[in-house]
Amino acid sequence: KDHSRGSKRFKSTSYWTESYWLKMIANDLIDDPKSKTGREFQRKFRIPFQAFRKILDLCRNSHETANSPIFNYCPRDAAGQSSIPLELKILAALRVLASDLSFGDVSELTKNLISESKCQRFRRDNSTVFKVYAKLGLPGCVGSLDATFVACNKLPQTLSNLATGEKGKGLLLNVVVDHSGRVLHVQEAVLATINDKTSVVYNEFVNQLSHNEIYHNAKFKVFIGPNNEDFIVLSSCYIIVDGGYINIPVIISGYSNPAELHRAKYKFAGWVASIRKDVECFFGILKQRFRILKNANNIHDPAHVNDVFMTCCVLHNLILIENDGHKLWEKDINWELLDPPTAHEEI
């Protein structure tokens, strides 16, 4: 077809074919995470190349099977040029999350990158979670709950006063993670002036635990005496939190003044607090990996902030699974290797 403008012929060129990102992912060495190209890819986009491939396959499959694909695709644009490759669209969304390169379509990209149906289901095998926490001395525990603050500079003026808390203007997001740092549930963002005691009342995960709608087949032993026969069997699971939450049966926290209590209660409070640090470590890892959550963003709609945070959590789980980080605490510990006997003890 002749795309002519007067006497000059309009040339249809695909300038992104020379993109550095496309050349990078075409490199054969990128499959090796220890190679220079593999390390550069993970440094730029915060995920390993194998995880990027899974996202790419997900987007391609959704385009072929779903009525509403994650990314709309057409071979040619209005000017007759070849459309932007799907790989570049995904890499652009990942780059925005990794480096906080704010622009108008950030919420649209992240919302389309991981569909809502994929974001809502974080839960893993029940038996695996219970075994890990049973080894830690907390049978029946399924995770740790806490809230993190995400700074937002461009929220609507009508929400300015309600969204301005001690840390500034922004939103709070409650997250439940297991001991390996894998996300189990993300509650929708709330305004920064809402405290933990109020937000947990509307937490879907906590309400489902209270009504025994999830993990309802769980059974675990709680010892109440020194003998092996001194135990009771319970079926109501719980999560561990800090002292800022309300006291309900499915939420357990340490004692408020452990130093003034009995030694056993003091040790229990310290033990719960040390295990609860999983969620604190998760927030640090997530914000260091995706700088859009660490720095104040310019997103206007709170719902879009929720989409961005949800997408970062999905990518975090994907990276954890790709590196087998979710299986670290499932293996039995060989104490002889960690603490070998000394020569005096052998004698």
Secondary structure, 3 states (H helix, E strand, C coil): CCCEECCEECCCCCHHHHCHHHHHHCCHHHHCCCCHHHHHHHHHHCCCHHHHHHHHHHHHHHHHHCCCCCCCCCCECCCCCECCCHHHHHHHHHHHHHHCCCCCCHHHHHHHHCCHHHHCCCCCCHHHHHHHHHHCCCCCEEEEEEEEEEEECCCCHHHCCCCEECCEEEEEEEEEECCCCCEEEECCCEECCCCHHHHHHHCHHHHHHHCCCCCCCCCEEEECCCCCCCEEEECCCEEECCCCCCCCCCEECCCCCHHHCCHHHHHHHHHHHHHHHHHHHHHHHHHHHCHHHHCCECCCCHHHHHHHHHHHHHHHHHHHHHCCHHHCCCCCCCHHHHCCCCHHHHC
